[in-house]
């Protein structure tokens, strides 16, 4: 591959200085409106028309959930005395089934004790070692990846044949599944985990047709499709519980183990309760959205409020974050329209006016805007004003100031990309990423996700987020690269600024295939940054805040797995939404 210098690119395609008359830049494109040809919402008024019976839960079921919570909590504490492996399995089950938020204190106490004693450190059973490693790393405890060295042969390779640690059969498939899931929490320089991931993935793929247990086979299939650590919690929970429900009658362990049965019963009831609450929230947000009349007044924009809520509820699903979900959904939905204004509809002159209006944050600035921009601008200001007044009652109105600043930065970056597009300029990868990490909107969404939180989101936390810390930069990198890899073709067809794919191909003379391989490597490296930044020894930021950063990336991992599932939500995204927001679990 050949390399093209930044100076060569700049000289061959100079950027037009911002002080020059904007309408002179590519006048034909500045006048002709582009079209995204986005499909209409696939949901219509479905959520608006839900009856109250479909969003309520009776008191007897709530009481049953309370009793099961108390019983499972007692079981979790009892296992601490002399059954650490059982306790770890129970913690893993509770986390996978989506009820860990009920037992945060109990789980933290148990893992602190496990971290101090490391009961499986010298164990020869791969499943136990991998499970302990994953649980501790997921919760920010430092564990050396050297614990897996014992599962390699004399040549330094993971092996099955001739090993006393890993053999064949369902027990060993479970061990390989544990290794596979653990390997996704790797740090930079941990080659052993890179080898473990490659080895376990190949092994699971090859043995899958021969796994005897239907439950285990389904769990392996799910893990290969959606690795645990990279999947939004609610989606993973729903798929996990669906597997257990599907095979409950044919699996004697599922039907006879009382401890397991109680955890699963609690998880199903709790999932349905939260689903009903989430539908009620989405119903209210859908009514707010409908008043904007996007299909008529903003026909160029994506009508995706349901997809936006799905995105947001994956970030924080717990009942006490209802206000946060409301705020973040409105911000993500308005940001989507603003993105389409810059990417699809606006002329360069209009976009400059819109950017200036955002910077001023003054209603009077709307007088200078075209009608389609004026509506979006005023709704944005009114929404932020409403949020500000609500927070002011709690002395938290300072939070909206941070959010405003991120929106101002976002629109300035959008304008920069628009200037590149209208001047047919292809930046270097470094130059592109400096702007594109902002237009990924990740910092906006991160700050917005903190706005509706409790007292854990302090002023110092917002200062930290505004400083673009390593974890937010890494998360933005993953989001931007996944977006570009899977959407760049469609974007170029409708007229869009060069993505990282085009920038990389031009700068380094590589093919599209080579470029995408390189960008995936960059995303993998960014994930390792995220993993390292979630360690307790690395950051003092509260785990619940880091979880939001993680979950925003996890949504991207699934929504952009094969294509832009937000823009075109007619496939897997629609199926995922049905699973987590519409179809209840059979209890």
Secondary structure, DSSP 8 states (H G I E B T S, - for coil): -----HHHHHHHS----TTS-GGGSSHHHHHS---------SSTTTTTT--GGGG---HHHHHHHHHHHHHHHHHHHHTTTT-HHHHHHHHHHHHHTT-GGGGHHHHHHHHHHHHHH-TTTT---HHHHHHHHHHHHHTT----GGGGGGGB-TTS-B--TT-SS--SSHHHHHHHHHHHHHGGG--TT-HHHHHHHHHHHHHHHHHGGG-S-HHHHHHHHHHHHS-GGGS-HHHHHHHHHHHHHHTTTT-HHHHH-HHHHHHHHHHHHHHHHHHHHHHHHHHHHHHHHHHH-HHHH-TTS---HHHHHHHHHHH--SGGGHHHHHHHHHHHHHHHHHHHIIIII--HHHHHHHHHHHHHT-GGGGGGS-HHHHHHHHHHHHHHHHHHHHHHTTT-THHHHHHHHHHHHHHHHHHHHHHHHHTT----HHHHHHHHHHHT-HHHHHHHHHHTS-TTS-HHHHHHHHTT-HHHHHHHHHHHHHHHHHHHHHHHHH-----HHHHHHHHH---HHHHHHHHHHHHHHHHHHHHHHTSTTT--S-HHHHHHHHHHHHHHHHHTSSS-TTTS-SSHHHHHHIIIII-----
